[in-house]
Structures are given as C-alpha cells and as structure tokens.
Amino acid sequence: MSHFSIPTADVMKQLPTPFFATLVQQVNREIAAGHDVINLRQGNPDTPTPPHIVKALQESANNPLYHKYSPFRGYAFLKEAVIQRYRSDYGVTLDPETEVAIFVWRKNRFGAIAANPAQSWRCMPCA
C-alpha cells in the first residue's frame, strides 16, 4: 500500500456525478441484494465469440504490424471490408479515400463512418 496521495483538485470536486456511474452503483446494489439483473445498456453478448473470430484475433495479436498505432487514415484492407459491407447490405458504392474513415470509437470499439455524395453521415459499428 502506498503512503503517497494526491489530493483531488477543487475543480474536479465541482463536477456532477455522471449518470451512468450512479446507475451502475444502483445496479450493483441490486445484484448484491440477490436480484437477477439483465444489462441492456452495453449490448454484452450472451453467447461465446465464434471460433473463427477468436482465431483471427489471435493471429492479429501475433503480427508485429499491429503492435503499434494504425495509420492515421486507417488500413486499406479495413476500408475495403467496410466498402464491401455497404455494397452488400445497402447496395451503395463508396470511395475509400473520400467516403470512409476508420477511427477508434467509445470504449475502444472500432467504427467506420461513411459519407454519401450528399455528405450525410452514416455510422456503422464494426464491433
């Protein structure tokens, strides 16, 4: 145990308690009281990850290319996968250089944003 402590800044003490932090505390109290709680907020899977996805993750984790930050504009193969998905699901054709952007999303989920020629934006979670 460390005897070193850093006092909380006054400005941090003035911030409101985040809603979801309060909600999680309430849920944890219900679970501790023996109630069965179903979490619908996070979309947690209720089945195991398919083996082919686990294998692909393991292979990627072993590849030194992915041991660093991805290129700023994203990997071309990932953009191509987004393009194929949009073509298959929505029947649209996208330009990987001007209509698809890869980024790290909330909670480190990857996502892709695709813009149509009229510049309306669509967001497609990839995970």
HELIX and SHEET records of a PDB file:
HELIX    1   1 ASP A   10  LYS A   13  1                                   4    
HELIX    2   2 PHE A   19  ALA A   32  1                                  14    
HELIX    3   3 PRO A   51  ALA A   61  1                                  11    
HELIX    4   4 PRO A   64  TYR A   66  5                                   3    
HELIX    5   5 ALA A   76  TYR A   90  1                                  15    
HELIX    6   6 ARG A  106  ASN A  108  5                                   3    
SHEET    1   A 3 VAL A 100  VAL A 104  0                                        
SHEET    2   A 3 PHE A 110  ALA A 115 -1                                        
SHEET    3   A 3 TRP A 121  PRO A 125 -1                                        
END                                                                             
